Amino acid sequence: LNCDRCGIGSIEIDTEHIPKHLTFLRLNHNSINTDGCRGIAKLLQGGDSTLTHLYLYGNKIDDNGVGILADALQNNNSLTTLNLSENDGISKQGMTMLLKLVNDISSIKATLESNHTLDLYCKLSFNADKEIQRHIGEAITISRNNVSNPEAAGREKVIKTQLHSEIRAELCRLQGVHQSLYSEIDPLHMPEVLSLIGRHHGQGELHLALKASIMTLFSTVNMKKCIQQQKAYHAAKVTKHAAIVAEHAAIVTEHRNKMEELD
């Protein structure tokens, strides 16, 4: 559906009669604002959304409108193209929302659950924050390279951004995150995480990770819990081996009885 330059400002969507086969919607060069974004958001919400391409180039969308669209796209896997270019009301705050949409750095889980299917275009006419645009571009590139496998895109974003100290520091500063990466990692999984860092980012990053993780481990590890986990693990192994020994003993007894019968 092409509605470019139609003077549209707001959109009323009847949720009971949302078009079932609408996949392509062009609304470029209209007057769509925050109210218009609320209507568009209804087309993006729910598991049965069919819209794949949405063009909102050259409208009156501001940070509030971006927030509405970003919220609607949190759990949307159908929309693959969104163009928000030339919306001069979008500031650094709105760009940060878009960055968080495609790569939420607040936790590893949040990164994995970010939107990995969206191809986002947001070239703004004013002197936008180039650092934010660069990070959005890098996240979108990862998604494009894993277009048929969003889960792989999520894992790659974790490895390239969460597990790289400098990139993570930049993203945390931009998104207002202050939590240490290592405070959310189970100490028992730390060797695997450090191995990933060494393989993908080299010895320098591995050295930094070791220093950071050791300090965090000393302050957060519940030694009693770790000991209990290890005790439970070994107890389970003992039980398993005891069952095997009992099984073999039963077999030996059975063979011995058969030998006595033959005698």
C-alpha positions in Angstrom: 0.0 0.0 0.0 1.6 3.3 -1.2 0.3 6.4 0.6 3.3 8.7 0.0 2.5 12.5 0.1 -1.1 12.0 1.1 -1.2 14.6 3.9 -1.7 11.9 6.5 -1.2 13.0 10.1 -2.8 10.4 12.3 -4.0 6.8 11.6 -6.9 5.1 13.2 -6.6 1.3 13.3 -9.6 -0.9 14.1 -8.0 -3.8 16.0 -10.9 -6.0 15.0 -10.4 -5.4 11.3 -6.6 -5.2 10.8 -5.7 -6.1 7.2 -4.6 -9.7 7.2 -2.4 -9.5 4.1 -0.8 -6.1 4.5 2.9 -6.6 4.1 4.2 -3.4 2.5 3.3 0.1 3.7 4.7 3.4 2.4 3.8 6.6 4.3 6.7 8.8 3.2 6.5 12.6 3.3 3.3 12.9 5.3 2.7 14.6 8.7 2.7 11.5 10.9 3.5 12.3 14.5 3.2 10.6 17.9 -0.5 9.9 17.5 0.1 8.4 14.1 2.8 6.2 15.6 0.2 4.8 18.1 -2.0 3.7 15.2 0.9 2.2 13.3 2.0 0.3 16.4 -1.2 -1.6 16.3 -0.1 -3.1 13.0 3.1 -4.3 14.6 1.9 -5.8 17.8 0.7 -9.4 18.3 2.0 -12.7 16.9 -0.1 -12.4 13.8 1.4 -9.2 12.4 2.0 -9.5 8.7 3.7 -6.2 7.9 7.3 -6.7 6.6 8.2 -3.3 5.1 7.3 0.1 6.7 8.5 3.4 5.2 8.1 6.5 7.3 10.6 8.7 5.6 10.2 12.5 6.0 7.4 12.8 8.6 7.1 14.5 12.0 8.0 11.6 14.2 9.9 12.6 17.4 11.4 10.7 20.3 8.0 9.9 21.8 6.9 8.3 18.5 10.2 6.4 18.3 9.5 5.0 21.8 6.0 3.8 20.8 7.4 2.1 17.7 10.3 0.6 19.6 8.0 -0.9 22.2 5.8 -2.4 19.5 8.8 -4.0 17.8 10.3 -5.6 21.0 8.5 -8.9 20.2 7.9 -8.4 16.5 9.7 -10.8 14.1 7.7 -10.0 10.9 9.0 -6.5 10.1 12.3 -6.7 8.3 12.5 -3.1 7.0 11.9 0.2 8.8 12.9 3.6 7.4 12.7 6.5 9.8 15.1 8.8 7.9 14.6 12.6 7.7 12.4 12.8 10.8 14.0 15.9 12.3 12.2 15.4 15.6 14.3 12.4 16.5 17.1 13.4 18.8 19.9 11.5 20.6 17.3 10.1 23.0 15.3 8.5 20.2 18.4 7.2 18.5 19.3 5.5 21.8 15.9 3.8 21.9 16.5 2.4 18.5 20.0 1.2 19.5 18.6 -0.5 22.5 15.9 -2.1 20.3 18.5 -3.9 18.1 21.2 -4.4 20.9 20.1 -4.0 24.5 23.3 -4.1 26.5 21.7 -4.1 30.0 22.3 -7.9 30.3 23.3 -10.9 28.2 19.7 -12.0 28.3 18.6 -8.6 27.1 21.0 -8.8 24.2 19.9 -12.2 23.2 16.2 -11.0 23.3 16.8 -7.9 21.3 15.3 -7.5 17.8 17.5 -9.4 15.4 15.2 -9.4 12.3 14.9 -5.6 11.7 16.8 -3.8 8.9 16.7 -0.2 10.2 17.3 3.0 8.2 17.5 6.2 10.1 19.6 8.8 8.4 18.8 12.1 9.9 19.2 15.5 8.3 20.8 17.2 11.4 24.2 16.4 12.8 23.1 13.2 14.6 25.2 11.4 17.1 27.6 9.4 14.9 28.7 7.1 17.6 25.1 5.9 18.2 24.5 5.5 14.4 27.7 3.5 14.1 26.6 1.1 16.9 23.2 0.7 15.3 24.8 0.0 11.9 27.1 -2.7 13.5 24.1 -4.4 15.2 22.1 -4.3 11.9 25.0 -5.7 10.0 25.1 -8.7 12.4 21.4 -9.2 11.9 21.8 -9.1 8.1 24.6 -11.6 8.2 22.3 -14.0 10.1 19.1 -13.2 8.4 17.8 -16.7 8.5 18.9 -17.4 12.1 18.0 -14.7 14.6 19.3 -16.8 17.5 22.8 -16.9 15.8 22.6 -13.1 15.5 21.9 -12.8 19.2 24.8 -14.9 20.1 27.1 -13.0 17.8 26.0 -9.7 19.3 26.8 -11.1 22.8 30.3 -12.1 21.7 31.1 -9.0 19.7 29.7 -6.4 22.1 29.1 -7.9 25.6 32.5 -9.7 25.7 34.6 -6.9 24.3 35.4 -4.5 27.1 35.8 -1.3 25.0 32.7 -1.8 22.9 30.6 -2.8 25.9 31.8 0.3 27.8 30.7 2.5 24.9 27.3 0.9 24.7 26.8 1.0 28.5 27.6 4.7 28.5 25.2 5.4 25.7 22.4 3.3 27.2 23.0 4.3 30.8 23.9 0.9 32.1 26.2 0.6 35.1 26.1 -3.1 36.0 29.2 -5.2 35.6 29.0 -8.0 33.0 30.5 -10.6 35.4 28.0 -10.0 38.1 25.4 -11.9 36.1 27.5 -14.8 35.1 27.5 -18.0 37.1 31.1 -18.6 38.3 30.9 -22.2 37.1 30.4 -20.8 33.6 33.3 -18.4 33.8 35.9 -20.6 32.2 33.7 -21.0 29.1 33.2 -17.2 28.9 36.9 -16.5 29.2 37.6 -19.0 26.5 35.2 -17.2 24.2 36.9 -13.9 24.9 40.3 -15.3 24.2 39.3 -17.0 20.9 37.4 -14.0 19.5 39.2 -11.0 20.9 42.7 -12.1 21.7 45.0 -12.2 24.6 44.7 -8.5 25.5 41.0 -8.7 26.0 41.4 -12.0 27.9 43.9 -10.3 30.3 41.4 -7.5 31.0 38.6 -10.0 31.4 40.6 -12.0 33.9 41.3 -8.9 36.0 37.7 -7.7 35.9 36.2 -11.1 36.6 38.5 -12.0 39.5 37.5 -8.7 41.3 33.8 -9.4 40.7 34.1 -13.0 41.7 35.6 -12.1 45.1 32.8 -9.7 45.7 29.8 -11.8 44.5 30.6 -15.5 44.7 28.7 -17.3 47.3 31.3 -19.8 48.3 28.8 -21.9 50.3 26.5 -22.2 47.3 29.5 -23.2 45.1 30.5 -25.9 47.6 26.9 -27.1 47.8 26.7 -27.3 44.0 30.0 -29.3 43.9 28.8 -31.6 46.7 25.5 -32.2 44.9 27.3 -32.9 41.7 29.7 -35.5 43.2 26.9 -37.1 45.2 25.0 -37.6 42.0 28.1 -39.2 40.4 28.5 -41.5 43.5 24.8 -42.5 43.2 25.2 -43.2 39.5 28.3 -45.4 40.0 26.7 -47.2 43.0 23.8 -48.1 40.7 26.2 -49.4 38.1 28.1 -51.5 40.7 24.9 -52.9 42.0 23.8 -53.8 38.5 27.2 -55.6 37.8 26.9 -57.4 41.2 23.5 -58.7 40.2 24.8 -60.0 36.9 27.7 -61.7 38.7 25.4 -63.3 41.1 23.1 -64.5 38.3 26.0 -66.1 36.5 27.3 -67.7 39.7 23.9 -69.3 40.3 23.7 -70.6 36.8 27.2 -72.2 37.2 26.1 -73.9 40.4 23.0 -75.3 38.7 25.2 -76.7 35.9 27.5 -78.3 38.5 
